[in-house]
Amino acid sequence: MLFNLALAFTGMYFVTFFAYMYTTSLGQSKVRAINKILLALLYVVVGLFLFFDDAKYNIVDITLLIAVVFTCIGDIVLLFKFNLGALFFTIGNLSLVAHDILLLESLDIHIGSYWWAALVYVGIFGGYMLLERFSTHFKIEKKDRLKAFGYLAMVTIHGSIGATLYFVTNYEPAIMLGLGSVLFMLSDYVLCSYKYSYNKETSVHKLNTFLYFFGIILITWSFHIF
Protein backbone atom coordinates (compact mmCIF):
# COMPACT_ATOMS: atom_id res chain seq x y z
CA MET A 1 0.00 0.00 0.00
CA LEU A 2 2.69 2.52 1.02
CA PHE A 3 4.84 1.50 -1.95
CA ASN A 4 1.93 2.17 -4.33
CA LEU A 5 1.40 5.56 -2.71
CA ALA A 6 5.10 6.29 -3.20
CA LEU A 7 4.71 5.48 -6.90
CA ALA A 8 1.64 7.71 -7.18
CA PHE A 9 3.34 10.64 -5.47
CA THR A 10 6.43 10.13 -7.62
CA GLY A 11 4.17 10.54 -10.66
CA MET A 12 2.86 13.79 -9.14
CA TYR A 13 6.46 14.81 -8.48
CA PHE A 14 7.44 14.49 -12.14
CA VAL A 15 4.34 16.39 -13.31
CA THR A 16 5.28 19.20 -10.91
CA PHE A 17 8.92 18.91 -11.99
CA PHE A 18 8.11 19.53 -15.65
CA ALA A 19 5.79 22.38 -14.65
CA TYR A 20 8.68 23.89 -12.67
CA MET A 21 11.02 23.60 -15.65
CA TYR A 22 8.39 25.29 -17.84
CA THR A 23 7.83 28.18 -15.44
CA THR A 24 11.60 28.61 -15.18
CA SER A 25 11.67 29.11 -18.96
CA LEU A 26 8.93 31.73 -18.69
CA GLY A 27 10.58 33.51 -15.78
CA GLN A 28 7.42 33.39 -13.66
CA SER A 29 9.01 33.65 -10.22
CA LYS A 30 5.86 33.38 -8.06
CA VAL A 31 4.51 30.31 -9.87
CA ARG A 32 8.00 28.81 -9.91
CA ALA A 33 8.31 29.29 -6.15
CA ILE A 34 5.02 27.49 -5.53
CA ASN A 35 6.12 24.63 -7.80
CA LYS A 36 9.45 24.38 -5.99
CA ILE A 37 7.79 24.15 -2.57
CA LEU A 38 5.48 21.42 -3.90
CA LEU A 39 8.44 19.51 -5.33
CA ALA A 40 10.31 19.66 -2.02
CA LEU A 41 7.28 18.45 -0.06
CA LEU A 42 6.56 15.71 -2.59
CA TYR A 43 10.01 14.10 -2.45
CA VAL A 44 9.84 14.10 1.35
CA VAL A 45 6.40 12.44 1.23
CA VAL A 46 7.75 9.82 -1.18
CA GLY A 47 10.68 9.26 1.18
CA LEU A 48 8.37 8.83 4.17
CA PHE A 49 6.22 6.28 2.34
CA LEU A 50 9.29 4.27 1.34
CA PHE A 51 10.85 4.58 4.79
CA PHE A 52 7.78 3.19 6.55
CA ASP A 53 7.15 0.61 3.81
CA ASP A 54 10.62 -0.82 4.43
CA ALA A 55 9.93 -0.80 8.20
CA LYS A 56 13.49 -1.58 9.33
CA TYR A 57 14.04 1.81 11.03
CA ASN A 58 17.79 1.27 11.22
CA ILE A 59 20.39 4.01 11.60
CA VAL A 60 21.22 3.86 7.88
CA ASP A 61 17.67 4.68 6.76
CA ILE A 62 17.10 7.15 9.59
CA THR A 63 20.19 9.12 8.53
CA LEU A 64 18.93 9.21 4.95
CA LEU A 65 15.53 10.42 6.13
CA ILE A 66 17.18 13.21 8.14
CA ALA A 67 19.16 14.23 5.05
CA VAL A 68 16.07 14.34 2.84
CA VAL A 69 14.14 16.39 5.40
CA PHE A 70 16.94 18.95 5.74
CA THR A 71 17.33 19.31 1.97
CA CYS A 72 13.57 19.89 1.76
CA ILE A 73 13.81 22.62 4.40
CA GLY A 74 16.77 24.07 2.51
CA ASP A 75 14.77 24.11 -0.73
CA ILE A 76 11.97 26.11 0.87
CA VAL A 77 14.09 28.47 2.99
CA LEU A 78 16.35 29.17 -0.01
CA LEU A 79 13.44 31.02 -1.61
CA PHE A 80 13.45 33.59 1.20
CA LYS A 81 16.94 33.57 2.73
CA PHE A 82 19.68 32.15 0.52
CA ASN A 83 22.42 31.84 3.14
CA LEU A 84 20.12 30.19 5.69
CA GLY A 85 18.87 27.80 3.02
CA ALA A 86 22.48 26.93 2.19
CA LEU A 87 23.03 26.11 5.87
CA PHE A 88 20.18 23.58 5.82
CA PHE A 89 21.61 22.11 2.61
CA THR A 90 24.96 21.78 4.35
CA ILE A 91 23.36 19.77 7.15
CA GLY A 92 21.55 17.66 4.53
CA ASN A 93 24.79 17.02 2.64
CA LEU A 94 26.71 16.08 5.76
CA SER A 95 23.88 13.70 6.68
CA LEU A 96 24.18 12.14 3.23
CA VAL A 97 27.92 11.67 3.75
CA ALA A 98 27.18 9.91 7.05
CA HIS A 99 24.49 7.81 5.36
CA ASP A 100 26.81 6.74 2.53
CA ILE A 101 29.52 5.63 4.95
CA LEU A 102 27.04 3.81 7.20
CA LEU A 103 25.47 2.09 4.19
CA LEU A 104 28.83 0.86 2.92
CA GLU A 105 29.81 -0.31 6.41
CA SER A 106 26.52 -2.24 6.63
CA LEU A 107 27.47 -3.94 3.36
CA ASP A 108 30.88 -4.83 4.89
CA ILE A 109 32.65 -2.37 2.57
CA HIS A 110 35.13 -0.37 4.61
CA ILE A 111 36.75 2.95 3.84
CA GLY A 112 40.00 1.27 2.81
CA SER A 113 38.13 -0.24 -0.15
CA TYR A 114 37.22 3.13 -1.59
CA TRP A 115 40.12 5.34 -0.50
CA TRP A 116 40.42 6.50 -4.09
CA ALA A 117 37.27 8.58 -3.54
CA ALA A 118 39.83 11.15 -2.33
CA LEU A 119 41.31 11.21 -5.84
CA VAL A 120 37.84 11.72 -7.31
CA TYR A 121 37.38 14.58 -4.85
CA VAL A 122 40.64 16.26 -5.87
CA GLY A 123 39.82 15.80 -9.55
CA ILE A 124 36.34 17.34 -9.29
CA PHE A 125 37.02 20.17 -6.85
CA GLY A 126 40.48 20.94 -8.18
CA GLY A 127 39.22 20.84 -11.76
CA TYR A 128 36.48 23.32 -10.99
CA MET A 129 38.91 25.67 -9.22
CA LEU A 130 41.12 25.64 -12.32
CA LEU A 131 38.10 26.25 -14.55
CA GLU A 132 37.03 29.17 -12.38
CA ARG A 133 40.57 30.54 -12.35
CA PHE A 134 41.16 30.54 -16.08
CA SER A 135 37.63 30.96 -17.52
CA THR A 136 35.96 34.36 -17.30
CA HIS A 137 32.59 32.68 -17.95
CA PHE A 138 32.79 30.81 -14.62
CA LYS A 139 34.51 33.55 -12.64
CA ILE A 140 33.01 33.85 -9.13
CA GLU A 141 32.73 37.35 -7.74
CA LYS A 142 35.49 38.13 -5.26
CA LYS A 143 33.15 38.84 -2.33
CA ASP A 144 31.55 35.40 -2.70
CA ARG A 145 34.60 33.23 -3.35
CA LEU A 146 35.16 31.98 0.21
CA LYS A 147 31.48 31.16 0.70
CA ALA A 148 31.09 29.44 -2.67
CA PHE A 149 34.28 27.37 -2.49
CA GLY A 150 33.64 26.45 1.14
CA TYR A 151 30.22 25.06 0.25
CA LEU A 152 31.51 23.24 -2.84
CA ALA A 153 34.38 21.72 -0.84
CA MET A 154 31.80 20.22 1.51
CA VAL A 155 29.28 19.03 -1.09
CA THR A 156 32.03 17.37 -3.14
CA ILE A 157 32.72 14.98 -0.24
CA HIS A 158 29.22 13.56 -0.66
CA GLY A 159 29.41 13.51 -4.45
CA SER A 160 32.82 11.85 -4.52
CA ILE A 161 31.71 9.00 -2.27
CA GLY A 162 28.54 8.70 -4.35
CA ALA A 163 30.62 8.44 -7.52
CA THR A 164 32.46 5.42 -6.08
CA LEU A 165 29.33 3.48 -5.10
CA TYR A 166 28.87 2.04 -8.58
CA PHE A 167 32.34 0.53 -8.50
CA VAL A 168 32.43 -0.87 -4.97
CA THR A 169 29.00 -2.51 -4.78
CA ASN A 170 26.36 -4.15 -6.97
CA TYR A 171 23.65 -3.29 -4.43
CA GLU A 172 20.99 -1.54 -6.52
CA PRO A 173 19.80 1.04 -3.96
CA ALA A 174 23.43 2.07 -3.39
CA ILE A 175 23.98 2.49 -7.14
CA MET A 176 20.80 4.60 -7.39
CA LEU A 177 21.98 6.61 -4.39
CA GLY A 178 25.37 7.13 -6.01
CA LEU A 179 23.90 8.38 -9.28
CA GLY A 180 21.56 10.72 -7.42
CA SER A 181 24.45 11.98 -5.31
CA VAL A 182 26.56 12.81 -8.35
CA LEU A 183 23.66 14.72 -9.95
CA PHE A 184 23.05 16.54 -6.63
CA MET A 185 26.72 17.56 -6.47
CA LEU A 186 26.81 18.70 -10.09
CA SER A 187 23.70 20.80 -9.51
CA ASP A 188 25.53 22.71 -6.77
CA TYR A 189 28.46 23.40 -9.07
CA VAL A 190 26.04 24.72 -11.67
CA LEU A 191 24.23 26.74 -8.97
CA CYS A 192 27.45 28.43 -7.88
CA SER A 193 28.25 29.20 -11.51
CA TYR A 194 24.84 30.88 -11.74
CA LYS A 195 24.44 32.47 -8.31
CA TYR A 196 27.95 33.69 -7.55
CA SER A 197 29.39 34.40 -10.99
CA TYR A 198 28.64 36.74 -13.83
CA ASN A 199 26.91 33.94 -15.72
CA LYS A 200 23.17 34.58 -15.36
CA GLU A 201 21.87 32.68 -18.38
CA THR A 202 18.45 31.03 -17.97
CA SER A 203 19.79 27.80 -19.48
CA VAL A 204 22.28 27.50 -16.60
CA HIS A 205 19.46 27.91 -14.06
CA LYS A 206 17.41 25.25 -15.89
CA LEU A 207 20.36 22.85 -15.86
CA ASN A 208 20.73 23.34 -12.10
CA THR A 209 17.01 22.62 -11.65
CA PHE A 210 17.13 19.47 -13.78
CA LEU A 211 20.22 18.00 -12.11
CA TYR A 212 19.08 18.71 -8.56
CA PHE A 213 15.47 17.56 -8.67
CA PHE A 214 16.28 14.47 -10.72
CA GLY A 215 19.14 13.65 -8.37
CA ILE A 216 17.17 14.12 -5.15
CA ILE A 217 14.32 11.83 -6.25
CA LEU A 218 16.87 9.10 -7.05
CA ILE A 219 18.38 9.56 -3.59
CA THR A 220 14.90 9.35 -2.08
CA TRP A 221 14.08 6.16 -3.98
CA SER A 222 17.25 4.53 -2.67
CA PHE A 223 15.21 3.84 0.49
CA HIS A 224 13.56 1.00 -1.38
CA ILE A 225 15.14 -2.43 -1.83
CA PHE A 226 14.31 -3.80 -5.26
Secondary structure, DSSP 8 states (H G I E B T S, - for coil): -HHHHHHHHHHHHHHHHHHHHHHHHHT-HHHHHHHHHHHHHHHHHHHHHHHHHH----HHHHHHHHHHHHHHHHHHHHTT-HHHHHHHHHHHHHHHHHHHHHHHHHTT--GGGGTTHHHHHHHHHHHHHHHHHH-GGG-B-GGGHHHHHHHHHHHHHHHHHHHHHHHH---HHHHHHHHHHHHHHHHHHHHHHHHSBS---HHHHHHHHHHHHHHHHHHHHTTS--
